[in-house]
């Protein structure tokens, strides 16, 4: 695309808006979690805690599906032993 002198001058003299556009305000309102502060530093995994959560879930499932609960308990044990 070839700019004429007047188009190039208009492009060079255009300023960036100081206020957010209506679309920008809408996006911030629609997705507030994207505006949150950055995540904190990486924390190492706690395999014991994760296995405990899995065992808690297995306990809640035990009455309705004992085989699945057994699989979850076994997975928790394997997860806890991994390094």
C-alpha positions, 0 to 999 in steps of 0.5 A: 500500500502506498501512502500519500504524504497526507496519509503518512502525516496523519498516521505519524501524528495519531496519538494513542488513547489515554483511556481504554476503549469501550471494547477494552472496558467490556473485556475487563468486565467480562474476564476479571480473572485476566486482570488479576495480579500475576501468579505467585512463584512456583511452589513445589508439588506436595505429593502427600497432600495430593495423594490425600485429596485423591484418597478423600475422593476415593472414600466418597466414591466407595459406596457407589463404585467400589472398584473405581475407589480401589483404583483411586486408592492404588493410584494415590499410593503410586503417586505418593511413592513416585519421585 
